[in-house]
Amino acid sequence: MKSRRFVFRDIEWWLVTFIFLVIVLTNIMGGVHYSQIERFLGKVFMPITVYIGFYVMHLVVIPKFLKDKKVGHLIILSILTAAVTAGLSGVCAAGMDVDAERFFRFYFSVLALYPGYLLTAILLQKMLLPPAFRDFHLYNGVRLFMILVFVVIFLIASQLFVNEGALIILFAIIPGVIFFVLYNYYLLYRNKLAGNTRAYRLFLWGLMSVIAMIFLIIAVDENIPEIMMLGLGMILLLIFVIFPLSNLVFKKYEDYIGKIDDLSVQVNQSSANLSFLRSQINPHFLFNALNTLYGAALMENAEKTSDGIQKLGDMMRFMLHENQMDKIPLTREVDYLRNYLDLQMLRFKNESNLDVEIKLSDEICEGSIAPMLLIPYVENAFKHGISTKSKSWIKINLRCLQGSVHLDVVNSIHPKKITQDPKDESGIGLVNVKSRLAHFYPQRHNLTIVANDNEHFVHLSLQLD
């Protein structure tokens, strides 16, 4: 699936807003340590002033320039914003008893970060966006990493109003929470969802043991027993707060994705049905015509012709009726496949360069299956695996086991014709088949497709209803 470019202007705004909120709140909570009200107000209002300057530039001035492309307006508004921000920040710095040299060193360092970030972002766009790269994975990753680097530089340069509490929250607590949430999702939640109880318990209690061991070592080394209580509190916080809340978020997210997948499958199925209906000539006329040809072939003792007409009629009946159902008996899907293969062998029986090997299960295939999941891969083999000039081969093996069905298709590959019609695809489309497999058989199917210059291999296994 093709990646998407992240909306970085929104990401930057939300991230910076969160960081400044943490800074302001920690400064307010630490206000009891300030003996002077002016120092307290300076610590609170200086980050607010800097944030307002960022907001004006990032969400007002820059978007306005990108819209009207007026460089003069950009320069005037940028200078005006920088001057007002500098004046208000200077008043706050005076209340904090910060000398002028230190303030201007701080202010111009922070001021230089913003154009530096914008220039870096422009360079990344030139180097990493299409057509330089086919998708946005690399660009998104590098851009996110660059944002984090600039955030760290900003926090280091802004020690005038960034206290130790804010640094602990931003550099220790939040990354720790993110780590535990990711650990929970990839090693706990997904294993529990898949029924791997043993792996789930191993990763859960393994993590708890590591945390307890770390706090025990620190407590012994510092000779402070109370540190063990801190470790116990952290374990309880993970088990009873962080993990349950993150599991709730994961479930809501997967429910949301599941609804999107359901709608996508319905749209794809409706599109396929609509395309099929549009391609129909009056079906009653076709059935009547086939019956007439079938009767004429029998009267002329043309057994192969009459047999082929009968199989074609069965296939059309399947496409018109059973193909519209969500699930059908597996025997009907296999019958459709047999009819298709019989008609193809009638067509290619005199091809000396073609070697076809077909093995269909003689066992009764029990259970139900979503229609048209097996035939597209066989159609694809006959479409791309046959050449009138080169040696060609198709090998098909269908096995019905207790509660499952397994299909293997191997075919030769030949260079495509330059004049080949791109619309000449198999009836339901291989992409549509993959989406239907993911919808109807999540974690109950295995699809493997391997190809080289000479051969194409498909293996499909389904756990049936």
N, C-alpha and C positions, 0 to 999 in steps of 0.2 A: 504494500500500500504506500502510495506516495506521501511523504511527510509534508507538514505544513510549517510555514514560517510563524514563529511566535510573535504576538503583539507586544513588542518590548517596551513601548511607551507606557502601556498599562502596567506591565511587570515592574518597570523602574519606579513608577509612581507609587504603587502599593508597597514595594520594598522600602523605599525611602520614607514613606509615611509611617510604616511600622517601626523603623529604626528610630526616627525622631520621637515617636510616641513613647518608646521605651526610655529614651534619654530624658525626656521631660518628666515622665512619671517617676523615674529613679531620682531625679534632681528634687522633685517635690517631696518625695518620701524621705530624702536625706536632708531636708530643710532644717530639721531640729539641730543639726550640727553647725549651722551658720549663726554666728553671734550677731551679725548685722543684717537688717532687713534688705538693704541695698544689694548685698552680696547674694542673698537668696533670690531676689527678683532678677538679678542679672543672670544667675545660673538657669533660671526658668525661662526667661524671655529671650535670651540670646539664641538658643536652638530654635525657638518658635520663629524668630526673625529670619534666621538663615533658611528655615524650611519654607517660609512664605516667598523668599526670593527664588528658591528652587521651583516652587509651584508656578510662580508667574512666568519664569523662563521656559519651563518644560511643558506646561500645558496651555500657555497663552501666547508668548512671543514666538517660540519656535514653530508651533502649528500655524500661526498667522503668516509667518514667512514662507513656510512650505506651500501655503495656499496662494498667496499673492506674489511671491518671489520679489518683494521690494527690499533690496539690501539696505537702503537708507533707513527705512523704518526699523529694520532689525538692529542696526547699529545704535540708533537713538534710544530705542526701548531697552536694549541691553545695558547701555551706559547709565540710563536713568534707574533701572532696577538695581544695578550694582551700587550706585551712589546712595540710594535710599537705604538699601540693606546695610551698607557700610556705616552710614550715619546712625541708624538704630542700634546696630551691633556695637558701635563705639560707645554709645550711652550705657549699654548694658555692661561693657567691659570696664568703664569708669566706675560703675557701682561695685564691681568685683575687685577694685584696686589693681587692675592689670595695667602695666605701663604701656605707652604708645607703641614702642618698638615691638614688644611681644604681640600686641594685638594686630598690628599691620602684618607681621610675619605670618600669624595665623590666618588672617583674612585673605591675603593674597595667595597663600598656599591652597586654601579651600576654593577660592575663586578660580584658580588655574585648573583645578580638577575637572570642572564641568566642560570647558571647551576641549580639554585633553580627552575626556571620555567621548565627546561627540566626534572628534577627529578619528579616534580609534575605531568607533562604530562604523564610520564611513569607509575606512580602510578594510575592515572585515567584510563589509558589503561588496566592495570591489573584488576582493580576493576569493570569497567563499560562496557567494550567491550564484545561482544559475546565470549564464551557461557554464561558468567555471566548474561547478559541481551539479550533478543531476538532481539532488534533493537538498533539504534544509537541515539534515541531521547534524552535520559538522558545524554549520553556521550557528545553529541554535545552541549547541554545546559550548562552543568557543565564546559566544556572546554572553552566555550565562556565567561562565567562568570569569570573563572580563569584568562583569558587573560586580562579582564578589571581590575581585582584586581591588577595584576602585572603592568599594565600601570599606574594606580593611584600611586602605590608605587614608580615607576620609576620617575614620575613627581615630587613627593614630595622630593625624594632623589636628584634630579637634579636641584635644585634651583640655582646652579652656573650659568647656562645658560638659565633657563626657567623663562621668565618674567611674569608679571601679565597679560599682554595682551594675551599670549598663554594660560594661565590657564582659562581666561574668555571664550576664543573661545572653548577650549576643554571640559570645565566643565559646561558651561552655554549655549552658542550659539548653538553648534552642538547637544547636547542632546535636546535642545528646538526645533530645526528644526526637529529632528527625531520624537519627540512627536507630533508636529503639522502635520507631514506627515502621521503618523499612525492614528491620530485622523481624518484626512481628508479621509483616505482610508476606515476605518471601520465605521465611523459615517456619513460622508458626501457623498463620491463618491459612495459607495455601495447602500445607500438609494436612491440617485438620479438615479442611474442606474436601480434600481428596481421600479422606479416610485413613491417612497414614498416621495412626495414633502413636505408634512407636517413635517415629521421627519427630512428631510434635512434642512428645514428652522429653525426648533427648535434648532437643534444642531449647525447650523452656527451662528445664531444671539445670541444664548445662550453663545457661546464661545466669541463672540465679546463683549457682555455685561460684562462678567466676566473680560476680559482683561481691558476694559475701567474702571470698578469699581476698580480694583487693582491699576491702575496708578492714578486714582482720589484720592484714599486713601493715596497713597505715596506722591502725590503732596500737599495735604492738611496737612499731617503730617510734611513734610519737608518745607512747605511754599515756594515751588518752582513751580509756574504755568507752567513753560516750560516742566515739566515732563509730563503733559497732552498731549503736542505736540508729545513727544516721544511715548506715547501710541497710539495716532492717526496714527503716522507713522508705528508702528508695525501692526496695524489693516489693513492699506492699503497694507503693504508688504505681509501680509497673503492672502488678497483677490485678489490682482492683480499680485503677483509673485509666492509665495510658492504653493498655492493651484492650480493655473492653470498649473504650470510646473509639479507638482506631478501628476495631472490628466492626463497630456500628457504621462508621464512615465507609469502610470497604464494602460492606453489604449494600448500603444505599447506592454506592457507586456502581457496583455490579448489577444491581437491579435496574439502574438507569441505563447502563450499557446494554443489558438484556432487552429492555424495551426498544432501544434503538435498533438492535439486531433483528428483533421481531418485525418492526416496521420495514426495515431494509429488505428482509426476505419476502414480506408481503408485496412490497413494491416490485421487487424483481420477478416474483411469481406472476403478479398481475401484468407486468410488461411482457413476460414470455407468453402468457395466455392471450394477451391482446395481439401480439405479433402473430401468434398461431392463427387466431380467428381471422385476422386480416388476410392471411395467406390462403385461407380456405376458398375453394370454389364450392358451390352448394353441395354439402356432404351427402344429402339424399340422392342427388343426381349421380355423384361418384359411386355410391353403393349400388344403385340401380345399374349403372354402366358396368361395374365389376361383376355383378351377378349375371348380366347378359353375356359378358365375355367368358365367364366361368362356364355357363351352360353351353355356349358355342364350342369351347375347348373340349368339353366332355363328349359332345356329339361327334367331334372330329378325332376322338381318341388321342388328344394331345395332353397326356397325363402331366408332364412337367409344366406345361403352360397353365393348366387348370390348378395345379398345386401351388404354383407361384402366385396366381391371382387370389387364391383363397388365403394364403399367408399375408398378402398385402392388405386384403380386406380386414383380417384380424388385427393387423398393426394399426390401420386407420381407426378401427373401432376402439382400440386401446387408447389412442391419442385423443379421441373425441370424448371419451367417457372417463376411463379410469385415471387418465393423466391429470384430471382436475381434482382428484381426491388427495387428502393429506397422506393417507396410508392405504396400501393395497396388499393383498396376499403376495408373498415372495414368489409363489409359483407363477403368478401372472407376469411379474417382471421377467422371470426366466423364460416364460413362453414367448414374450415379446422379443427377447434377445435371440432365442432360437429361430424365430421367424425372420428376424433381420439377417442373421448369419446364413440361413438357407437361401434367402434372396441374393445376398452378396456372392455366395458360391455359385448360384445359377448364372450370375453375371460374369464371374471371373474364372469359370471352370476350365476354360481353354487357354488361360494365360500360362505359358511355359516357364516364364521367369518368376512366377509367384508360388511360394511354398506356404500353405496355410495349415496350421495345426490347431485343432479345436478340441478341448476337453471340458465338457459340461457335466456337472455332478449328476449321477444317475439316482442319487438318493432323493427322497421327497424333501423339498426345501420348505420347512415349516416356518411360521412366523409372518410378520408383516413388515413392510418397508415403504419408505417414501418413494413415489414413482420416479422413474427416469434418473436413477442414480448410477446405474451400471452401464447403460447403453452409451452415454456420451464418450467414455474412454475407448469403447470398441469402435464407435463411429470415427473417432479421431485416428485410430490405427489404420482403418481402411482409407481414410482421406489422405493421410501423409505417408503411409507405409507402402504404397504401391507405385511402381514405375514400370512403364511398358518397355523401357530400354535397359534397365539394370536389374540385377538379381534382387528380389524382394521377399520378405517373409513376415508373417504375422502369426503369433502364438498366443492363444487365449486359453486360460485355465480358470474355471469357476468351480469352487468347492462350497457345499453347504454342510456346515457342522452343527452341532447342538447349540442353538442360540446365536449362531453367527454365520456370516457369509464372507467368502474371500475371493477376490478377483485379481488375477495377474494378466497383464497384457504387455506383450513385447512385439515391437514392429521395427522394421528397417526405416531409415530416414533418408530422404532424397532432397536435393536442392529444390527450393520453391521456384515455380515459374515466375518470371518477371511480370507477366500479365495476369497473375492470379488475382481474382476479385477478393478484396479484403472482407467483403460481406459474406463470403462463402464459409461460414462457420457451422459447427455442429448445432443441431436444433436448439438445445436449451442453453448451450454455452458452458464451457468448462469453469469459468469464473462463477457463474450462477450455481453450478453444482457444488463447488467448494463452500459457498456461503450457505447452501441448504444443508450440507453435511455438518457444518459448524452449528447450525440452528437446530436440526432435528437430532443430531447425535453428538452433543458436546461431550468430550472425554470418552466417547464410546466408538470412535472410529480412528483408523490409522491410514493415512494417505501418503504414499511415498512415490515420488516421480523423479527418475534419474534418466539423464540423456547424455549421449556423447555424439561424435560426428556421424556415427553409423547406426546407432540403435537408440530406441526410446522405450523405457520400462516404466510401468505403472503397477503399483500394488495397492489395493483397497481392501481393508478389513472393516466389517461393521458388526457391532453387537446389536442384535435385533431385539425388537419389542416382544 
